[in-house]
Amino acid sequence: MSYNTDKLRYKDLKTLEASLKQVKIMIIDDDKDFCELLSKSLQKKGAQTYCQFDSLSLTKNANDFDPNVVLLDVMLPDKSGIELLSDIRR
């Protein structure tokens, strides 16, 4: 599916930004600089974010933060991101 960005209207962008204010996003990535940059960008749009840099205590932190969205690096040094996804879903 492709999108024609010429048809994206200002109203649509405002709707997107308004909906981000209700979203809690957990970012799991071992690259701290990338994680923090992405987190700050999303926070500027109003999202609540939480960065996790490893799999240690991930399940507890995911339960405490209760994210709507998880952005997950699949190649983490201590555990596969796919395995972590299974852990988070439980």
Backbone as CSV, one residue per row, in Angstrom:
resi,resn,N_x,N_y,N_z,CA_x,CA_y,CA_z,C_x,C_y,C_z
1,MET,0.841,-1.166,0.000,0.000,0.000,0.000,0.890,1.234,0.000
2,SER,0.581,2.181,-0.838,1.359,3.412,-0.867,0.457,4.586,-0.505
3,TYR,1.066,5.619,0.017,0.328,6.787,0.443,0.771,7.994,-0.365
4,ASN,-0.171,8.801,-0.769,0.132,10.038,-1.459,0.171,11.135,-0.404
5,THR,1.374,11.577,-0.082,1.518,12.570,0.986,0.975,13.929,0.588
6,ASP,0.765,14.163,-0.718,0.165,15.423,-1.146,-1.253,15.554,-0.610
7,LYS,-1.913,14.423,-0.377,-3.286,14.441,0.110,-3.361,14.540,1.629
8,LEU,-2.223,14.420,2.300,-2.208,14.532,3.754,-2.460,15.986,4.129
9,ARG,-3.521,16.208,4.841,-3.923,17.571,5.158,-3.479,17.969,6.559
10,TYR,-3.443,19.259,6.780,-3.073,19.809,8.078,-3.984,19.250,9.164
11,LYS,-5.263,19.127,8.868,-6.223,18.591,9.833,-5.831,17.171,10.235
12,ASP,-5.381,16.364,9.267,-4.971,14.991,9.563,-3.765,14.969,10.497
13,LEU,-2.823,15.876,10.291,-1.653,15.948,11.158,-2.046,16.349,12.571
14,LYS,-2.978,17.268,12.700,-3.451,17.682,14.023,-4.145,16.517,14.729
15,THR,-4.899,15.728,13.975,-5.572,14.563,14.549,-4.548,13.552,15.036
16,LEU,-3.502,13.333,14.235,-2.438,12.413,14.622,-1.747,12.892,15.892
17,GLU,-1.400,14.157,15.943,-0.741,14.705,17.128,-1.644,14.618,18.354
18,ALA,-2.922,14.861,18.180,-3.856,14.771,19.304,-3.950,13.334,19.807
19,SER,-3.931,12.379,18.910,-4.034,10.980,19.340,-2.742,10.509,20.003
20,LEU,-1.601,11.080,19.637,-0.339,10.719,20.277,-0.331,11.095,21.755
21,LYS,-1.084,12.106,22.120,-1.121,12.540,23.513,-1.754,11.501,24.425
22,GLN,-2.431,10.536,23.835,-3.080,9.502,24.618,-2.313,8.186,24.565
23,VAL,-1.138,8.180,23.934,-0.399,6.940,23.698,0.810,6.835,24.622
24,LYS,0.987,5.639,25.177,2.164,5.332,25.987,3.025,4.373,25.170
25,ILE,4.253,4.804,24.859,5.134,4.051,23.982,6.376,3.599,24.742
26,MET,6.613,2.294,24.760,7.833,1.743,25.354,8.812,1.470,24.219
27,ILE,10.023,1.997,24.356,11.069,1.805,23.347,12.134,0.904,23.953
28,ILE,12.389,-0.217,23.300,13.379,-1.177,23.793,14.495,-1.268,22.765
29,ASP,15.651,-0.735,23.128,16.792,-0.713,22.212,18.071,-0.563,23.030
30,ASP,19.106,-1.301,22.667,20.363,-1.214,23.399,21.181,0.019,23.011
31,ASP,20.798,0.700,21.938,21.465,1.937,21.530,20.810,3.093,22.290
32,LYS,21.440,3.501,23.373,20.850,4.508,24.256,20.624,5.845,23.554
33,ASP,21.568,6.251,22.712,21.416,7.529,22.009,20.195,7.510,21.090
34,PHE,20.037,6.417,20.331,18.887,6.297,19.444,17.589,6.282,20.237
35,CYS,17.582,5.518,21.305,16.384,5.394,22.139,15.977,6.753,22.702
36,GLU,16.924,7.489,23.215,16.625,8.791,23.805,16.204,9.808,22.749
37,LEU,16.822,9.756,21.565,16.437,10.655,20.475,15.003,10.379,20.030
38,LEU,14.684,9.119,19.831,13.328,8.744,19.440,12.325,9.119,20.529
39,SER,12.696,8.874,21.767,11.834,9.202,22.895,11.535,10.705,22.944
40,LYS,12.550,11.526,22.809,12.364,12.980,22.845,11.494,13.460,21.687
41,SER,11.684,12.868,20.519,10.868,13.250,19.358,9.400,12.934,19.591
42,LEU,9.136,11.763,20.143,7.756,11.368,20.419,7.151,12.195,21.549
43,GLN,7.963,12.532,22.543,7.476,13.358,23.648,7.105,14.760,23.174
44,LYS,7.844,15.288,22.205,7.519,16.608,21.660,6.148,16.613,21.005
45,LYS,5.721,15.458,20.525,4.395,15.325,19.910,3.330,14.957,20.941
46,GLY,3.747,14.799,22.197,2.794,14.581,23.266,2.704,13.168,23.806
47,ALA,3.424,12.229,23.219,3.355,10.850,23.691,4.121,10.687,25.000
48,GLN,3.671,9.756,25.811,4.426,9.358,26.994,5.355,8.229,26.558
49,THR,6.622,8.306,26.934,7.563,7.275,26.511,8.345,6.726,27.696
50,TYR,8.844,5.525,27.490,9.712,4.879,28.471,10.759,4.108,27.692
51,CYS,12.037,4.342,27.985,13.132,3.631,27.327,13.630,2.489,28.195
52,GLN,13.838,1.365,27.576,14.407,0.178,28.235,15.597,-0.233,27.376
53,PHE,16.773,-0.368,27.987,17.992,-0.631,27.225,18.418,-2.089,27.222
54,ASP,17.762,-2.932,28.009,18.106,-4.357,28.060,16.876,-5.147,28.495
55,SER,17.028,-6.450,28.585,15.878,-7.291,28.939,15.696,-7.455,30.448
56,LEU,16.645,-6.981,31.228,16.542,-7.109,32.684,15.341,-6.318,33.203
57,SER,14.564,-6.926,33.998,13.368,-6.338,34.616,12.377,-5.759,33.598
58,LEU,12.461,-6.236,32.363,11.572,-5.719,31.320,10.105,-6.009,31.625
59,THR,9.817,-7.218,32.030,8.422,-7.593,32.273,7.807,-6.713,33.354
60,LYS,8.542,-6.488,34.445,8.036,-5.634,35.517,7.833,-4.209,35.011
61,ASN,8.810,-3.671,34.290,8.694,-2.302,33.790,7.559,-2.166,32.779
62,ALA,7.377,-3.182,31.932,6.278,-3.144,30.965,4.939,-3.164,31.694
63,ASN,4.828,-3.965,32.742,3.581,-4.010,33.517,3.331,-2.692,34.250
64,ASP,4.386,-2.106,34.808,4.245,-0.838,35.535,3.869,0.308,34.583
65,PHE,4.517,0.376,33.425,4.278,1.461,32.471,3.002,1.217,31.667
66,ASP,2.678,-0.046,31.413,1.483,-0.449,30.675,1.373,0.256,29.319
67,PRO,2.337,-0.007,28.405,2.352,0.701,27.121,1.235,0.266,26.178
68,ASN,0.837,1.208,25.311,-0.091,0.899,24.219,0.677,0.380,23.009
69,VAL,1.927,0.858,22.880,2.782,0.525,21.741,4.173,0.168,22.258
70,VAL,4.770,-0.863,21.669,6.148,-1.233,21.990,6.966,-1.171,20.713
71,LEU,8.009,-0.349,20.717,8.964,-0.300,19.612,10.168,-1.105,20.061
72,LEU,10.432,-2.198,19.362,11.363,-3.200,19.855,12.474,-3.490,18.856
73,ASP,13.707,-3.370,19.315,14.878,-3.786,18.542,14.931,-5.312,18.615
74,VAL,14.967,-5.983,17.482,14.957,-7.451,17.512,16.340,-8.045,17.717
75,MET,17.389,-7.232,17.615,18.752,-7.742,17.793,19.391,-7.117,19.028
76,LEU,18.946,-7.539,20.185,19.520,-7.077,21.446,20.634,-8.024,21.861
77,PRO,21.629,-7.539,22.607,22.770,-8.386,22.956,22.452,-9.511,23.947
78,ASP,21.503,-9.299,24.845,21.271,-10.291,25.890,20.107,-11.239,25.617
79,LYS,19.203,-10.864,24.720,18.054,-11.708,24.425,17.431,-11.244,23.111
80,SER,16.897,-12.157,22.360,16.248,-11.821,21.097,15.012,-10.965,21.345
81,GLY,14.817,-9.973,20.502,13.632,-9.140,20.614,12.348,-9.935,20.423
82,ILE,12.403,-10.975,19.620,11.238,-11.833,19.406,10.880,-12.559,20.711
83,GLU,11.907,-13.032,21.418,11.665,-13.663,22.718,11.069,-12.660,23.709
84,LEU,11.591,-11.435,23.679,11.082,-10.399,24.580,9.619,-10.099,24.302
85,LEU,9.256,-10.116,23.046,7.872,-9.851,22.681,6.946,-10.882,23.324
86,SER,7.371,-12.126,23.308,6.592,-13.186,23.966,6.488,-12.923,25.465
87,ASP,7.594,-12.499,26.080,7.592,-12.192,27.516,6.631,-11.048,27.844
88,ILE,6.638,-10.012,27.015,5.796,-8.844,27.257,4.319,-9.206,27.127
89,ARG,3.999,-10.042,26.176,2.602,-10.421,25.947,2.012,-11.215,27.099
90,ARG,2.844,-11.901,27.863,2.341,-12.733,28.979,1.849,-11.909,30.085
